[in-house]
Amino acid sequence: MNPTITTSGELTADEPPGAPAYDVTVVGAGVVGTAIARELARYRLRTALLDASDDIGNGTSKANTAILHTGFDAVPGSLEARLVREGQHRLRAYAAETGIPVERVGALLVAWDEEQLAALPALSAKAERNEYHAARLLDADELRAREPRLGPGALGALEIPDESIICPWTTPLAYATQAVRAGVQLHLNCRVRHIDSGDDVHTLTTTRGTLRTRHLINAAGLYADEIDRELGHDDFTVTPRRGQLIVFDKLARDLVNHILLPVPTAAGKGVLVAPTVFGNVLLGPTAEDLDDKTATGSTADALTLLREKGRRILPELLDEEVTAVYAGLRAATGREDYRIRSRPDRRTITVGGIRSTGLTASMAIATHVMELLGESGLALGTPSELPPVTLPNLGEAFPRPYQDAGIIAADPAYGTLVCHCERVSAGEIRDALAGPVPPHSPDGLRRRTRAGNGRCQGFYCGAAVRALFEEARS
């Protein structure tokens, strides 16, 4: 099967009518769906990856806090705890191989009152139960030495030295690139409308035609409950939980050395301050349960609340310029664990309730799904090695093309800046547009290059970036 990405037109298949065109189809091309597709690509299977949008990683995956978790605070013994613990080790190694930027900045859970301070030893013990043994209690003086710009009144902290920040955009891009190169068929702009399940085949009616598959993996994120209902199941309901965040300018980066976490309460994990691999500082998220799975707008009340929280945590942060605000929706299901379930008799696997830890756990989730597929009767055979990929570096702490005289001498396009805020060159934009999984919108190009993602938000470079994008599509 030749590598294919389709974004428009009707789905087609060479098989006789009624026969399954695919052995396995994955619905949802977020970080979890692309990780599963990448793992499936290691086997001699006919595999399809579907997404309703025009790009991979275009839902929850693109709008999160971009933290590579250790799993220290997961529910001990839960499936999430195990997969986050395994996944973070695998993703760290994979990131080093593929060029995904990761920075091990560590995290501090800051106690602001006596009740929170008293809760820290129990959190340390919880980390131990989750097989994380590097947590350490800090008194007020040591905390202040680590983070001298903290607001007044911090009493102590629990240090988690292995918490890291990661690029949330190049991770699913790396997965999808390897999958497509290995023969997985990627169908974008392909929303599932209806599913008929027979004894041997699932027939999916989509916005682009009909697709038949023997096995179906539901990794549809916010819409996983709706896909499950199409399959005749009603095990859970996804409630979109909106997290709004403020992105501060790169000049704020020197204000903070760690991920600053609140001590969690029954209401949630609360508002954090965290650096990003792009050199900015994040403040957020909120946690708002909604009815609308498309409500990714920001609100004045939420941004005011975040600024009030931020003023206590890091007062000087509020004096810095705001580069952007954004909101992401997490798939809350009312249970503190993933909703991963295999139904071997129906040849379906549901991968639901994957919340903010899904990025960290993605590779381990994919391995777990493959084990479930094997148990469901699919003959997997012997896995093969995937062709290696190297992603362009988007991290501010690592060398960028505009800084490398040798690269520029070999190809002057890497020395021609298009986006000056983010130092993105014409060569990087050209490469992204010609990549194995190219962008289909300027927003997708931004996630592959950072072009338009800086202080001016594309005010100066927007026209030039759009022209390059349109030229590549013509």
C-alpha positions as CSV (number, residue, x, y, z in Angstrom):
1,M,0.0,0.0,0.0
2,N,1.5,3.3,-1.0
3,P,1.7,6.1,1.6
4,T,-1.4,8.4,1.1
5,I,-2.9,11.5,2.6
6,T,-6.3,12.4,1.4
7,T,-8.0,15.6,2.3
8,S,-10.8,15.9,-0.2
9,G,-12.7,13.8,-2.7
10,E,-14.4,10.4,-2.1
11,L,-12.9,7.5,-0.3
12,T,-12.0,4.7,-2.7
13,A,-11.0,1.1,-2.3
14,D,-9.8,-1.6,-4.7
15,E,-11.4,-4.5,-2.8
16,P,-14.6,-6.2,-4.0
17,P,-17.8,-4.7,-2.6
18,G,-18.5,-5.8,0.9
19,A,-14.9,-6.8,1.7
20,P,-13.0,-4.7,4.3
21,A,-10.6,-2.2,2.7
22,Y,-8.7,-2.0,6.0
23,D,-7.6,-4.4,8.7
24,V,-7.7,-1.6,11.3
25,T,-9.0,1.9,11.3
26,V,-8.2,4.5,13.9
27,V,-10.8,7.3,14.4
28,G,-9.1,10.4,15.7
29,A,-5.6,11.8,14.7
30,G,-4.7,13.5,17.9
31,V,-1.5,12.6,19.8
32,V,-3.0,9.3,21.0
33,G,-4.5,8.3,17.6
34,T,-1.3,9.1,15.7
35,A,0.7,7.2,18.3
36,I,-1.6,4.1,17.8
37,A,-1.3,4.5,14.0
38,R,2.5,4.6,14.3
39,E,2.5,1.4,16.3
40,L,0.2,-0.3,13.8
41,A,2.5,0.8,11.0
42,R,5.1,-1.6,12.4
43,Y,3.0,-4.6,11.2
44,R,1.9,-5.8,7.8
45,L,-1.6,-4.5,8.2
46,R,-3.8,-2.3,6.0
47,T,-4.4,0.6,8.3
48,A,-6.4,3.9,8.0
49,L,-6.2,6.9,10.3
50,L,-9.2,9.3,10.1
51,D,-9.8,12.8,11.4
52,A,-12.7,15.2,11.0
53,S,-10.4,18.2,10.8
54,D,-7.9,19.2,8.1
55,D,-4.8,18.3,10.2
56,I,-3.4,15.9,12.7
57,G,-3.2,17.0,16.3
58,N,-5.8,19.7,15.7
59,G,-8.0,19.2,18.8
60,T,-7.1,18.8,22.4
61,S,-3.5,17.9,21.4
62,K,-2.7,21.4,20.1
63,A,-3.9,23.3,23.1
64,N,-2.6,22.0,26.4
65,T,0.1,22.9,29.0
66,A,2.8,20.9,27.1
67,I,4.1,19.1,30.2
68,L,5.9,15.8,30.1
69,H,4.6,14.4,33.3
70,T,6.3,11.9,35.7
71,G,3.0,10.6,36.9
72,F,3.9,11.3,40.5
73,D,0.4,12.5,41.4
74,A,-1.7,10.0,39.4
75,V,-4.1,7.7,41.2
76,P,-1.9,4.8,42.4
77,G,-2.7,1.5,40.8
78,S,-4.8,3.1,38.0
79,L,-4.2,2.4,34.3
80,E,-3.4,6.0,33.8
81,A,-0.6,5.9,36.5
82,R,1.0,2.9,34.8
83,L,0.8,4.2,31.2
84,V,2.0,7.7,32.2
85,R,5.0,6.2,34.1
86,E,5.9,3.9,31.1
87,G,5.0,6.5,28.5
88,Q,7.2,9.3,29.9
89,H,10.3,7.2,29.7
90,R,9.5,6.1,26.1
91,L,8.7,9.6,25.0
92,R,11.9,11.1,26.4
93,A,13.9,8.6,24.4
94,Y,11.8,9.0,21.3
95,A,12.1,12.8,21.6
96,A,15.9,12.6,21.7
97,E,15.9,10.4,18.6
98,T,13.6,12.5,16.5
99,G,14.5,16.1,17.6
100,I,11.3,16.8,19.6
101,P,12.5,19.5,22.1
102,V,12.3,18.6,25.8
103,E,13.6,20.6,28.7
104,R,13.9,19.0,32.1
105,V,13.1,22.1,34.2
106,G,11.5,20.3,37.2
107,A,8.4,21.2,39.1
108,L,7.6,22.7,42.5
109,L,4.3,22.2,44.2
110,V,4.1,25.4,46.2
111,A,2.3,25.6,49.5
112,W,0.8,29.0,50.3
113,D,-0.8,28.2,53.7
114,E,-0.4,25.8,56.6
115,E,-3.1,23.4,55.2
116,Q,-1.3,23.1,51.9
117,L,2.1,22.7,53.7
118,A,0.7,19.9,55.8
119,A,-0.5,18.1,52.6
120,L,2.9,17.9,51.0
121,P,4.2,14.8,52.9
122,A,1.2,12.9,51.7
123,L,1.8,14.0,48.1
124,S,5.4,12.8,48.5
125,A,4.2,9.4,49.7
126,K,1.8,9.2,46.8
127,A,4.7,9.8,44.4
128,E,6.5,6.9,46.1
129,R,3.4,4.6,45.5
130,N,3.6,5.7,41.9
131,E,7.2,4.5,41.8
132,Y,8.6,8.0,41.6
133,H,11.3,8.3,44.2
134,A,13.0,11.6,43.5
135,A,10.4,13.9,45.2
136,R,11.8,16.1,48.0
137,L,10.4,18.5,50.5
138,L,11.8,22.1,50.5
139,D,11.4,24.6,53.3
140,A,10.6,28.3,52.6
141,D,14.2,29.4,52.4
142,E,15.3,26.8,49.9
143,L,12.1,27.4,47.9
144,R,12.9,31.2,47.8
145,A,16.5,30.4,46.7
146,R,15.1,28.3,43.8
147,E,12.5,30.8,42.8
148,P,13.4,34.2,44.1
149,R,10.6,36.0,42.2
150,L,7.8,34.0,43.9
151,G,5.1,36.1,45.5
152,P,5.2,36.7,49.3
153,G,3.9,34.1,51.7
154,A,5.1,30.8,50.2
155,L,5.8,28.4,53.0
156,G,7.5,25.5,51.3
157,A,7.2,23.1,48.3
158,L,7.5,19.6,47.1
159,E,10.1,19.3,44.4
160,I,9.6,17.0,41.4
161,P,12.9,17.3,39.5
162,D,12.0,15.2,36.5
163,E,8.9,17.1,35.4
164,S,9.6,18.5,31.9
165,I,8.3,20.7,29.2
166,I,7.9,19.4,25.6
167,C,6.7,20.5,22.2
168,P,3.0,19.4,21.9
169,W,3.0,20.0,18.1
170,T,5.9,18.1,16.8
171,T,5.1,15.0,18.9
172,P,2.0,13.9,16.9
173,L,3.6,15.2,13.7
174,A,6.5,12.7,14.3
175,Y,4.1,9.9,15.0
176,A,2.0,10.7,11.9
177,T,5.0,11.1,9.7
178,Q,6.4,7.7,10.5
179,A,3.0,6.1,10.1
180,V,2.3,7.6,6.7
181,R,5.8,6.8,5.5
182,A,5.2,3.2,6.5
183,G,2.0,3.0,4.5
184,V,-0.8,4.1,6.9
185,Q,-3.6,5.9,4.9
186,L,-4.3,9.2,6.5
187,H,-7.8,10.6,5.6
188,L,-8.4,14.2,6.8
189,N,-11.6,16.2,6.6
190,C,-13.3,12.9,7.2
191,R,-15.9,13.0,9.9
192,V,-17.7,9.8,10.8
193,R,-21.5,10.2,10.5
194,H,-22.7,6.6,11.1
195,I,-21.3,3.1,11.7
196,D,-22.9,-0.2,10.7
197,S,-21.3,-3.2,12.4
198,G,-21.7,-6.6,10.9
199,D,-20.2,-10.0,11.8
200,D,-17.0,-9.4,9.9
201,V,-16.8,-5.7,9.0
202,H,-17.6,-2.2,10.2
203,T,-18.9,0.1,7.6
204,L,-18.3,3.8,8.3
205,T,-20.3,6.4,6.6
206,T,-18.2,9.6,6.6
207,T,-18.4,13.1,5.1
208,R,-16.2,11.8,2.3
209,G,-17.9,8.5,1.5
210,T,-17.9,4.9,2.8
211,L,-15.0,3.1,4.5
212,R,-14.9,-0.6,5.5
213,T,-12.7,-2.0,8.2
214,R,-12.4,-5.2,10.2
215,H,-11.2,-3.7,13.4
216,L,-12.0,-0.2,14.7
217,I,-10.2,1.8,17.3
218,N,-12.1,4.8,18.7
219,A,-9.5,7.5,19.7
220,A,-11.9,10.4,18.9
221,G,-11.1,12.5,22.0
222,L,-14.0,14.8,22.8
223,Y,-16.2,12.7,20.5
224,A,-15.2,9.3,21.7
225,D,-18.6,8.9,23.5
226,E,-20.5,9.7,20.3
227,I,-18.5,7.1,18.3
228,D,-19.1,4.6,21.1
229,R,-22.8,5.2,20.8
230,E,-22.7,4.6,17.1
231,L,-21.2,1.2,18.0
232,G,-24.1,0.5,20.4
233,H,-22.3,1.3,23.7
234,D,-23.1,3.9,26.3
235,D,-20.4,3.5,29.0
236,F,-19.5,7.1,29.5
237,T,-20.2,10.7,28.5
238,V,-17.5,13.2,27.6
239,T,-17.9,16.6,29.3
240,P,-15.7,19.1,27.6
241,R,-13.6,20.8,30.3
242,R,-12.2,24.1,29.0
243,G,-8.8,25.3,30.1
244,Q,-8.0,28.9,29.2
245,L,-4.3,30.0,29.3
246,I,-2.4,33.2,28.9
247,V,1.0,33.2,27.0
248,F,3.5,35.8,28.1
249,D,6.3,37.2,26.0
250,K,9.8,35.7,25.9
251,L,11.1,38.5,28.0
252,A,9.2,36.9,30.9
253,R,11.2,33.6,30.6
254,D,13.9,34.7,33.1
255,L,11.3,35.2,35.8
256,V,10.7,31.5,36.4
257,N,13.0,28.5,36.7
258,H,10.6,25.6,37.2
259,I,7.0,24.5,36.5
260,L,5.2,26.1,39.5
261,L,2.2,23.9,40.5
262,P,-0.4,24.5,43.1
263,V,-1.2,21.9,45.8
264,P,-4.1,20.1,44.2
265,T,-7.6,20.2,45.9
266,A,-10.8,18.3,45.3
267,A,-11.7,21.0,42.7
268,G,-8.7,20.1,40.5
269,K,-5.0,20.7,40.0
270,G,-5.5,24.5,39.8
271,V,-3.5,27.2,38.0
272,L,0.2,26.8,37.2
273,V,2.9,29.0,35.9
274,A,5.2,27.1,33.4
275,P,7.9,27.9,30.9
276,T,7.5,26.6,27.4
277,V,10.0,25.1,25.0
278,F,9.3,28.1,22.7
279,G,10.7,30.5,25.3
280,N,7.4,31.9,26.6
281,V,5.7,31.5,30.0
282,L,2.2,30.0,30.4
283,L,-0.3,31.0,33.1
284,G,-3.4,28.7,33.5
285,P,-5.4,26.7,32.9
286,T,-8.9,27.2,34.1
287,A,-11.2,24.2,34.5
288,E,-14.7,24.9,33.2
289,D,-17.2,22.1,32.5
290,L,-19.2,23.0,29.4
291,D,-21.9,21.5,27.1
292,D,-20.4,22.7,23.8
293,K,-17.5,20.6,22.4
294,T,-16.5,23.5,20.1
295,A,-16.3,26.2,22.8
296,T,-12.6,27.1,22.5
297,G,-13.0,30.8,22.9
298,S,-11.5,32.8,25.8
299,T,-13.6,34.9,28.2
300,A,-12.9,38.1,30.1
301,D,-13.9,36.6,33.4
302,A,-11.5,33.7,33.1
303,L,-8.6,35.8,32.0
304,T,-9.2,38.2,35.0
305,L,-9.2,35.1,37.3
306,L,-6.0,33.9,35.8
307,R,-4.3,37.2,36.3
308,E,-5.4,37.3,39.9
309,K,-3.9,33.8,40.5
310,G,-0.8,34.7,38.6
311,R,-0.3,37.9,40.7
312,R,0.0,35.8,43.8
313,I,2.3,33.2,42.3
314,L,4.7,35.4,40.3
315,P,3.8,39.1,40.7
316,E,6.3,40.4,38.2
317,L,4.8,38.2,35.5
318,L,1.8,40.5,35.3
319,D,4.0,43.4,34.2
320,E,5.1,41.5,31.1
321,E,3.5,41.7,27.7
322,V,0.9,39.0,26.7
323,T,1.7,37.3,23.4
324,A,-1.5,35.3,23.1
325,V,-4.4,33.7,24.9
326,Y,-5.9,30.3,24.0
327,A,-8.2,27.7,25.3
328,G,-8.3,23.9,25.0
329,L,-10.9,21.3,25.8
330,R,-10.1,18.2,27.7
331,A,-12.2,15.0,27.6
332,A,-13.5,14.7,31.2
333,T,-15.6,11.6,31.8
334,G,-16.3,11.9,35.6
335,R,-13.7,9.2,36.5
336,E,-10.1,9.7,37.4
337,D,-8.8,7.1,35.0
338,Y,-8.6,6.4,31.3
339,R,-11.6,4.7,29.6
340,I,-9.8,2.1,27.5
341,R,-11.9,-0.9,26.8
342,S,-11.6,-3.7,24.3
343,R,-14.6,-5.7,23.0
344,P,-13.0,-8.6,21.2
345,D,-16.4,-10.0,20.0
346,R,-17.1,-6.7,18.3
347,R,-13.6,-6.0,17.1
348,T,-13.6,-2.6,18.7
349,I,-11.3,-0.8,21.2
350,T,-12.4,2.5,22.8
351,V,-9.6,4.8,23.9
352,G,-11.5,7.4,25.8
353,G,-11.2,9.8,28.7
354,I,-7.6,10.6,27.8
355,R,-7.0,13.9,29.6
356,S,-4.0,16.2,30.0
357,T,-1.6,13.3,30.6
358,G,-2.4,11.8,27.1
359,L,0.6,13.4,25.5
360,T,3.0,11.9,28.1
361,A,1.3,8.5,28.0
362,S,0.7,8.3,24.2
363,M,3.4,5.8,23.3
364,A,2.5,3.5,26.2
365,I,-1.2,3.8,25.3
366,A,-0.4,2.7,21.8
367,T,1.5,-0.4,23.1
368,H,-1.4,-1.2,25.4
369,V,-3.8,-1.0,22.5
370,M,-1.7,-3.3,20.4
371,E,-1.8,-5.9,23.2
372,L,-5.6,-5.6,23.3
373,L,-5.7,-6.0,19.5
374,G,-3.7,-9.2,19.7
375,E,-6.0,-10.5,22.3
376,S,-9.0,-9.8,20.1
377,G,-7.8,-12.3,17.4
378,L,-6.0,-10.0,15.0
379,A,-2.9,-11.8,13.7
380,L,-0.2,-9.1,14.1
381,G,2.8,-11.0,13.0
382,T,6.3,-9.8,13.6
383,P,6.9,-6.1,14.0
384,S,9.4,-4.3,11.8
385,E,11.5,-1.2,12.5
386,L,10.0,2.1,11.3
387,P,12.0,4.4,9.1
388,P,13.6,7.1,11.3
389,V,12.4,10.6,11.2
390,T,14.1,13.9,12.3
391,L,11.7,16.8,13.1
392,P,12.8,20.4,12.7
393,N,13.6,21.9,16.1
394,L,11.1,24.3,17.4
395,G,12.7,24.7,20.9
396,E,14.3,27.9,21.9
397,A,16.9,26.2,24.0
398,F,18.3,24.2,21.0
399,P,20.1,25.4,17.9
400,R,17.8,26.9,15.2
401,P,18.7,27.1,11.5
402,Y,19.1,30.9,11.5
403,Q,22.0,30.5,14.0
404,D,23.9,27.9,11.9
405,A,26.3,29.5,9.4
406,G,27.1,26.1,7.9
407,I,23.5,25.4,7.1
408,I,22.9,28.8,5.7
409,A,26.0,28.6,3.5
410,A,24.7,25.3,2.1
411,D,21.2,26.7,1.6
412,P,20.7,30.5,1.9
413,A,16.9,30.0,2.4
414,Y,17.7,29.1,6.1
415,G,19.2,32.5,6.5
416,T,16.2,34.4,5.1
417,L,13.9,35.2,7.9
418,V,10.2,35.4,7.2
419,C,8.9,35.6,10.8
420,H,11.2,37.8,12.7
421,C,9.5,37.4,16.1
422,E,10.1,33.7,16.1
423,R,13.2,33.7,13.8
424,V,11.5,31.4,11.2
425,S,13.3,31.1,7.9
426,A,12.0,30.6,4.4
427,G,13.8,27.3,4.3
428,E,11.9,26.0,7.3
429,I,8.6,27.1,5.8
430,R,9.5,25.4,2.5
431,D,10.4,22.2,4.3
432,A,7.1,22.1,6.3
433,L,5.0,22.7,3.2
434,A,6.8,19.8,1.3
435,G,6.8,17.4,4.3
436,P,5.3,13.9,4.4
437,V,2.3,15.3,6.4
438,P,2.1,18.9,5.1
439,P,-0.1,21.6,6.7
440,H,-3.4,22.4,5.0
441,S,-3.8,25.8,6.6
442,P,-1.6,28.7,7.9
443,D,-2.5,27.5,11.4
444,G,-1.1,24.1,10.6
445,L,2.0,25.8,9.2
446,R,2.4,27.7,12.4
447,R,2.4,24.5,14.4
448,R,5.2,23.1,12.2
449,T,7.4,26.2,12.2
450,R,6.3,28.7,14.8
451,A,5.7,31.3,12.0
452,G,3.2,33.8,13.2
453,N,3.4,32.6,16.8
454,G,5.4,35.4,18.2
455,R,4.8,38.8,19.8
456,C,3.1,40.4,16.7
457,Q,0.9,37.3,16.1
458,G,1.6,37.5,12.4
459,F,0.9,41.2,12.0
460,Y,4.1,41.7,10.1
461,C,4.8,38.3,8.6
462,G,1.3,37.1,8.0
463,A,1.0,38.2,4.4
464,A,4.4,36.7,3.5
465,V,3.6,33.4,5.2
466,R,0.2,33.2,3.5
467,A,1.9,33.9,0.1
468,L,4.3,31.0,0.6
469,F,1.5,28.8,1.8
470,E,-0.7,29.6,-1.3
471,E,2.3,29.2,-3.6
472,A,3.0,25.7,-2.3
473,R,-0.7,24.7,-2.8
474,S,-1.0,26.1,-6.3
